[in-house]
Amino acid sequence: MTEALARILIADDEADLRALLQRYLGDQGYAVRTVESALPLDKLLARERFDVLVLDVMMPGEDGLAVCRRLRAQGETIPILMLTARGDPVDRIVGLEMGADDYLPKPFNPRELLARIQALVRRQRMLGAHGGPASPQESVRFGVFTLHVGERRLERESDGSKENIALTTGEFALLQALALNANRPLGRERLIELAHGRDHEATDRSIDVQVMRLRKLIEADSAQPRHIRTVWGVGYLFVP
């Protein structure tokens, strides 16, 4: 089922592809805007809210990987789906490291892109990203952090003050899955199911990359993690 009123922003320098995707996704009930490079992308993101950003790696000027890294550094949490040329595994891994939530190699079937977008929108709305109801309504404290599950918010306390830590949709989903199963070793396949759903085509490598990103955010020393520990031969263990 198409997500009602979901808004998609596509950044790709191929005019034919932009026109095709705008027409196809528009026919599926999405509101679609397209841009050809980073500059108009920034202008649109500053003015309007979007549910998913489809971002091509190979754009002229500032490429998609650089754009993704910059947006995440600025605290932008919009779900990002990277389009990678020729399915290059290096592009995919680097994209995930930069903060992308999903990737799709070119050439692709528009129906597969639609399915990926639907999954991202559905996951974001289930997490209450736009102020909708979220369940369970609880908080998990660990170290100087508090994960407010219902509010989709990670808070850090330092010297008596509190600040919110920006998380992407994928990062929050994974941290929530770990935190709500504290002190229980979870395999990578189980983590994929808990964080992304049964129909998500994430890989063990993508989970490892997201864990690496989370460790950089919440661990005092990401090389010797206290909270997200590796259980060799199994997966990961969250220790509050």
C-alpha positions as CSV (number, residue, x, y, z in Angstrom):
1,M,0.0,0.0,0.0
2,T,1.3,3.4,-0.9
3,E,2.1,5.7,2.1
4,A,-0.3,8.6,2.0
5,L,1.1,12.0,1.3
6,A,4.7,10.8,1.5
7,R,7.1,13.3,-0.1
8,I,10.2,12.1,-2.0
9,L,13.2,14.2,-3.1
10,I,15.3,12.7,-5.9
11,A,18.8,14.1,-6.6
12,D,20.3,12.7,-9.8
13,D,22.1,14.3,-12.7
14,E,20.4,12.1,-15.3
15,A,17.4,14.0,-16.6
16,D,15.7,11.0,-18.2
17,L,15.9,9.0,-14.9
18,R,14.6,11.9,-12.9
19,A,11.6,12.3,-15.3
20,L,10.9,8.5,-15.3
21,L,11.0,8.3,-11.5
22,Q,8.9,11.4,-11.0
23,R,6.3,10.0,-13.3
24,Y,6.4,6.5,-11.8
25,L,6.4,7.4,-8.2
26,G,3.8,10.2,-8.8
27,D,1.5,7.5,-10.3
28,Q,2.0,5.5,-7.0
29,G,0.6,8.5,-5.0
30,Y,3.9,10.1,-3.9
31,A,4.6,13.8,-4.1
32,V,8.0,13.9,-5.9
33,R,10.5,16.7,-6.4
34,T,13.7,16.3,-8.4
35,V,17.0,18.2,-8.5
36,E,20.2,17.6,-10.5
37,S,22.9,18.6,-8.0
38,A,23.7,19.5,-4.4
39,L,23.0,23.3,-4.6
40,P,19.2,23.0,-5.5
41,L,19.0,20.0,-3.1
42,D,20.1,22.2,-0.2
43,K,17.7,24.9,-1.1
44,L,14.7,22.5,-1.2
45,L,15.7,20.8,2.1
46,A,15.8,24.2,3.7
47,R,12.3,25.1,2.5
48,E,10.4,21.9,2.6
49,R,10.0,18.6,4.5
50,F,10.6,15.3,2.8
51,D,10.1,11.7,3.9
52,V,12.9,10.2,1.9
53,L,15.9,11.5,-0.1
54,V,17.0,9.4,-3.1
55,L,20.6,10.4,-3.6
56,D,22.8,9.5,-6.6
57,V,26.5,8.8,-5.8
58,M,27.8,10.1,-9.1
59,M,26.7,13.7,-9.3
60,P,28.8,16.5,-10.7
61,G,30.4,18.9,-8.3
62,E,29.7,17.7,-4.7
63,D,29.0,14.0,-5.2
64,G,26.4,12.0,-3.3
65,L,28.7,10.6,-0.7
66,A,30.0,14.0,0.2
67,V,26.4,15.3,0.4
68,C,25.4,12.5,2.6
69,R,28.3,13.0,4.9
70,R,27.7,16.8,5.1
71,L,23.9,16.4,5.8
72,R,24.5,13.9,8.6
73,A,27.2,16.2,10.1
74,Q,24.6,19.0,10.1
75,G,22.2,16.9,12.0
76,E,19.9,16.1,9.1
77,T,18.0,12.8,9.9
78,I,16.0,12.3,6.7
79,P,16.2,8.7,5.5
80,I,18.7,8.6,2.6
81,L,18.6,5.9,-0.1
82,M,21.8,6.0,-2.1
83,L,21.9,5.0,-5.8
84,T,25.3,3.4,-6.6
85,A,26.8,3.0,-10.0
86,R,27.3,-0.5,-11.3
87,G,26.5,-1.9,-7.8
88,D,30.1,-1.1,-6.7
89,P,30.3,-2.7,-3.2
90,V,32.8,0.0,-2.2
91,D,30.2,2.7,-2.9
92,R,27.7,0.8,-0.9
93,I,29.9,0.4,2.2
94,V,31.1,4.0,2.1
95,G,27.6,5.2,1.7
96,L,26.5,3.4,4.8
97,E,29.5,4.7,6.6
98,M,28.6,8.2,5.6
99,G,25.1,7.8,7.1
100,A,22.9,6.4,4.3
101,D,20.0,4.2,5.4
102,D,19.8,2.0,2.3
103,Y,21.3,1.6,-1.2
104,L,20.3,0.4,-4.6
105,P,22.7,-0.4,-7.4
106,K,22.1,1.0,-11.0
107,P,20.5,-0.1,-13.2
108,F,17.4,-1.0,-11.1
109,N,13.8,-1.8,-11.6
110,P,11.6,1.1,-10.5
111,R,9.4,-1.3,-8.6
112,E,12.4,-2.2,-6.4
113,L,13.0,1.4,-5.7
114,L,9.4,1.8,-4.8
115,A,9.6,-1.1,-2.3
116,R,12.7,0.4,-0.7
117,I,11.0,3.8,-0.4
118,Q,7.9,2.3,1.1
119,A,10.0,0.4,3.7
120,L,11.9,3.6,4.7
121,V,8.7,5.7,5.0
122,R,6.9,2.9,6.9
123,R,9.8,2.5,9.4
124,Q,10.1,6.2,9.9
125,R,6.4,6.6,10.7
126,M,6.4,3.6,13.0
127,L,9.2,5.3,14.9
128,G,7.1,8.4,15.3
129,A,9.5,10.6,13.3
130,H,6.7,13.1,12.5
131,G,5.2,13.2,16.0
132,G,2.8,10.3,15.6
133,P,2.2,7.7,18.3
134,A,5.1,5.3,19.0
135,S,5.2,2.2,21.1
136,P,6.6,1.2,23.5
137,Q,6.5,4.5,25.4
138,E,9.6,4.0,27.6
139,S,13.2,5.2,28.1
140,V,16.4,3.3,28.4
141,R,19.3,4.9,30.4
142,F,22.9,3.9,29.7
143,G,26.0,5.8,30.8
144,V,25.3,9.5,30.2
145,F,22.7,8.8,27.6
146,T,18.9,8.3,27.7
147,L,17.1,6.8,24.8
148,H,13.5,8.0,24.7
149,V,11.9,5.4,22.6
150,G,8.4,6.9,22.2
151,E,9.9,10.3,21.4
152,R,12.5,8.9,19.0
153,R,15.2,10.9,20.8
154,L,18.6,10.2,22.2
155,E,19.7,12.5,25.0
156,R,23.1,13.1,26.4
157,E,23.7,14.6,29.9
158,S,27.0,16.5,30.5
159,D,27.9,18.9,33.3
160,G,24.3,19.2,34.3
161,S,23.0,20.1,30.9
162,K,21.2,17.9,28.4
163,E,21.5,17.8,24.6
164,N,19.8,15.8,21.9
165,I,22.0,13.6,19.7
166,A,20.9,13.5,16.0
167,L,20.3,9.9,14.8
168,T,19.3,8.8,11.4
169,T,16.2,6.6,11.1
170,G,18.3,3.5,10.6
171,E,20.6,4.4,13.5
172,F,17.7,4.9,15.8
173,A,16.0,1.7,14.7
174,L,19.1,-0.3,15.4
175,L,19.8,1.3,18.8
176,Q,16.2,0.8,19.8
177,A,16.4,-2.9,18.9
178,L,19.6,-3.3,20.9
179,A,18.4,-1.3,23.9
180,L,15.1,-3.0,24.2
181,N,16.9,-6.4,24.2
182,A,19.6,-5.4,26.7
183,N,21.9,-8.1,28.0
184,R,20.7,-10.5,25.3
185,P,23.1,-11.5,22.5
186,L,21.5,-10.8,19.1
187,G,22.7,-12.3,15.8
188,R,22.9,-10.0,12.8
189,E,19.9,-11.6,11.1
190,R,17.8,-11.1,14.2
191,L,19.0,-7.5,14.4
192,I,18.0,-6.9,10.8
193,E,14.6,-8.3,11.5
194,L,14.1,-6.2,14.7
195,A,15.4,-3.0,13.3
196,H,14.2,-3.1,9.7
197,G,11.6,-5.8,9.4
198,R,11.5,-9.2,7.7
199,D,11.3,-7.8,4.2
200,H,14.4,-5.6,4.4
201,E,17.4,-6.7,2.4
202,A,20.1,-5.5,4.7
203,T,23.3,-7.5,5.0
204,D,25.6,-8.5,7.8
205,R,28.0,-5.9,6.5
206,S,25.5,-3.1,6.6
207,I,24.6,-4.0,10.3
208,D,28.3,-3.9,11.1
209,V,28.7,-0.5,9.5
210,Q,25.7,0.9,11.4
211,V,27.0,-0.5,14.7
212,M,30.3,1.2,14.0
213,R,28.5,4.5,13.5
214,L,26.5,4.1,16.7
215,R,29.7,3.3,18.6
216,K,31.3,6.5,17.4
217,L,28.3,8.4,18.8
218,I,27.8,6.8,22.2
219,E,31.1,5.1,23.2
220,A,33.9,7.0,25.0
221,D,36.3,4.7,23.1
222,S,34.7,3.1,20.0
223,A,37.7,0.7,19.8
224,Q,36.8,-0.6,23.3
225,P,33.0,-0.3,23.4
226,R,31.3,-0.5,26.8
227,H,27.7,-0.5,25.7
228,I,27.5,-2.2,22.2
229,R,29.8,-5.2,22.6
230,T,30.7,-7.8,20.0
231,V,29.9,-11.4,20.8
232,W,32.2,-13.4,18.6
233,G,30.4,-16.0,16.5
234,V,27.0,-14.6,17.5
235,G,26.6,-10.9,16.9
236,Y,26.2,-8.0,19.3
237,L,25.2,-7.5,23.0
238,F,23.9,-4.2,24.4
239,V,25.0,-3.6,28.0
240,P,23.3,-0.6,29.8
